[in-house]
């Protein structure tokens, strides 16, 4: 078990620098002007940012209403028996429910959990693993699909939610195994 934990630690340190070197190496091999392409992509990203502002405001208002109404607390109580079956502490459930809705909202929940339980606690580690293992699915669908005028998302939302569920379950099981 200790070997597995050490391997994961080393892998997490090495992955980003290795990916950067691979991308730069591939660009060099294909004679792509990497810096110019990077700047071009940054310009396009800024344009997209301006387009998504109305959708972003609408999504953030809806999330604030969801949290303020107490619906998050009710949903936590209802789902608690199911999450306990896989070993997810009930304290982490608000994080699991908020993550598909909002990155900043889930970051706030995670910060509260870490202040209350500590960053090295099972709950703190599980919350941060969930944060990295899932996506803000509703946010992505509402904001980015709305920005490019996609009316029919077809299977994007169900596929995203299934991926989120898999990430939450994996985060719970792996954190339990390593902690």
C-alpha positions in Angstrom: 0.0 0.0 0.0 2.9 2.4 0.8 4.5 1.7 -2.6 1.2 2.6 -4.3 0.9 5.8 -2.4 4.5 6.8 -3.1 4.0 5.9 -6.8 0.9 8.2 -7.0 2.8 11.0 -5.3 5.7 10.8 -7.8 3.4 10.5 -10.8 1.4 13.6 -9.7 4.6 15.6 -9.5 5.9 14.5 -12.9 2.7 14.5 -15.1 2.4 18.2 -16.0 6.1 18.8 -16.8 6.2 15.7 -18.9 3.0 16.7 -20.8 4.5 20.2 -21.5 7.7 18.6 -22.9 5.7 16.2 -25.0 3.5 19.0 -26.5 6.5 21.2 -27.2 8.4 18.2 -28.7 5.5 17.3 -30.9 5.1 20.9 -32.1 8.9 21.1 -32.9 8.7 17.8 -34.7 5.8 19.0 -36.9 7.4 22.4 -37.4 4.6 24.3 -35.7 5.3 27.7 -34.3 4.1 26.9 -30.8 4.3 30.3 -29.2 2.4 31.9 -32.1 -0.3 29.3 -31.8 -0.5 29.8 -28.1 -1.0 33.5 -28.5 -3.7 32.9 -31.2 -5.5 30.5 -28.8 -5.3 33.0 -26.0 -7.0 35.6 -28.2 -9.8 33.2 -29.1 -10.2 32.4 -25.4 -10.7 36.0 -24.6 -13.4 36.3 -27.2 -15.2 33.2 -25.9 -15.0 34.7 -22.4 -16.8 37.8 -23.5 -19.5 35.7 -25.2 -20.2 33.5 -22.1 -20.7 36.3 -19.6 -24.6 36.4 -19.8 -24.8 32.6 -19.4 -22.3 32.7 -16.6 -24.4 35.3 -14.7 -27.6 33.3 -15.2 -25.9 30.1 -13.9 -24.4 31.7 -10.9 -27.7 33.3 -9.9 -29.4 29.9 -10.2 -26.7 28.2 -8.0 -27.0 30.9 -5.4 -30.8 30.4 -5.3 -30.3 26.6 -4.9 -28.0 27.0 -2.0 -29.9 29.8 -0.3 -33.3 27.9 -0.6 -32.1 25.0 1.6 -32.5 22.5 -1.3 -28.9 21.5 -1.0 -29.4 20.6 2.7 -32.6 18.6 1.9 -30.9 16.7 -0.9 -28.0 15.9 1.4 -30.3 14.3 4.0 -32.2 12.3 1.3 -29.0 10.9 -0.3 -27.1 10.2 2.9 -28.2 6.5 3.2 -27.0 5.8 -0.4 -23.6 7.5 0.0 -22.9 5.6 3.2 -23.1 2.4 1.3 -19.9 3.3 -0.7 -18.2 4.8 2.4 -18.7 8.5 1.6 -19.0 10.5 4.8 -22.1 12.6 5.0 -20.0 15.7 5.5 -18.6 15.4 2.0 -22.0 15.0 0.3 -22.6 18.7 -0.2 -19.3 18.8 -2.1 -20.4 15.9 -4.3 -23.7 17.7 -5.0 -22.3 21.1 -5.6 -19.4 20.1 -7.9 -21.5 19.4 -11.0 -23.1 22.8 -10.6 -20.3 25.2 -9.8 -16.6 25.3 -9.5 -16.6 28.3 -7.2 -19.5 26.9 -5.1 -17.8 23.5 -4.7 -14.5 25.3 -3.9 -16.3 27.2 -1.1 -17.8 23.9 0.3 -14.4 22.2 0.1 -12.8 25.2 1.9 -15.4 25.0 4.7 -14.8 21.2 5.0 -11.0 21.7 5.3 -11.4 24.5 7.9 -13.7 22.3 9.9 -12.0 18.9 9.6 -8.4 19.7 8.5 -6.7 19.3 5.2 -5.1 16.0 6.1 -8.3 14.5 7.4 -10.2 11.8 5.5 -12.9 14.4 4.7 -10.4 17.0 3.5 -8.5 14.6 1.3 -11.8 13.1 -0.1 -13.2 16.5 -0.9 -10.1 17.6 -2.7 -9.9 14.3 -4.6 -13.6 14.8 -5.6 -12.8 18.3 -6.8 -10.1 17.1 -9.1 -12.0 14.0 -10.3 -15.2 15.6 -11.5 -16.4 18.4 -13.7 -18.8 21.3 -13.4 -21.2 19.6 -15.9 -24.3 21.8 -15.6 -22.0 24.9 -15.8 -20.3 23.6 -18.9 -23.6 22.7 -20.6 -25.3 26.0 -19.7 -22.4 28.3 -20.4 -20.4 26.9 -23.2 -23.2 25.3 -25.2 -25.2 28.5 -24.7 -22.3 30.6 -25.9 -22.2 28.8 -29.3 -26.0 28.5 -29.6 -26.2 24.8 -29.2 -29.9 24.1 -28.6 -29.9 20.3 -28.4 -27.3 18.9 -26.1 -28.4 15.3 -26.8 -26.3 13.0 -24.6 -23.8 15.6 -23.3 -25.6 16.1 -20.0 -26.3 12.5 -19.2 -22.8 11.5 -20.2 -21.3 14.2 -18.1 -23.3 13.3 -15.1 -22.3 9.6 -15.4 -18.7 10.7 -15.6 -19.2 12.8 -12.5 -20.7 9.9 -10.7 -17.8 7.6 -11.7 -15.4 10.3 -10.5 -17.1 10.7 -7.2 -17.3 6.9 -6.6 -13.7 6.4 -7.6 -12.6 9.4 -5.4 -14.4 7.9 -2.4 -13.0 4.3 -2.9 -9.4 5.4 -3.7 -9.4 7.9 -0.8 -10.7 5.1 1.5 -8.1 2.7 0.2 -5.2 5.2 0.7 -6.2 6.8 3.9 
